[in-house]
Amino acid sequence: MYVSEIDAVIQSHSVQYHQYADDLMIYLSLVAKAFGDLSSLVGCSDAMSTWFLQNALLLNPEKTEAIIFGTRQRLAGTQTSAGVRVAGTVVHFAEAVKLLGVTLDSALTFNQHVTNVVRASTYHTRALRHIRPLLTVDTAKSIATSIVGARLDYCNSVLYMAPRKTTWTDFSAYRINLYYRHHRLLVLRTCAVNFIGCQ
């Protein structure tokens, strides 16, 4: 891949990274006392920007997002208003970012992710309802499975080890399962079944 040489630039700044197609994520682990020291991250982003310019590419700071992950208690005591400088532009820290279709919130509760999955699935279910009278049950099942089931299945393994202190995982599974039952009743007009295994 054309940008595969960028790894040497990133590794020279002691920053971790993941790359997928044209998306690049750089990150580092910080302790609360050293949070203000983002110099390695800033230096890495400046070096990456220079490398991109030298190779007739452009790092777009307007599409760049920054987030801090931590417990709610740690995040409450962290000053995040300054943001981080990327390619000469200050990027403010977000409450949640989307990475390969999964919404990651700063406390890693995945609440926003489940909300987004249910919202997208509901939208497509309602759209399918408009043409449901014209479809056979088998055709409706095939369409519903392909456009809605895929959304429910995509990256659902991130919920497996989600925090259980507030029984969030059970609640999220319940919300998705409840959506699936509702979806089957409205679109397919068949009896509901458990989708995730919630009882």
Buried (B, 14 or more C-beta within 10 A) or exposed (E): EEBEEBEEBBEEBEBEBEBEEEEBEBEBEBEEEEBEEBEBBBBBBBBBBEBBEEEEBEBEBEEBBBBBBBEEEBBEEBEBEEBBBBBEBEBEBBEBBEBEEBBBBBBBBBBBBBEBBBEBBBEBBEEBEEEBEEBEEEEBBEBBEEBBBEBBEEBBEBBEEBEEEEEBBEBBBBBBBBBBBBBBEBBBEEEBEEBBEBE
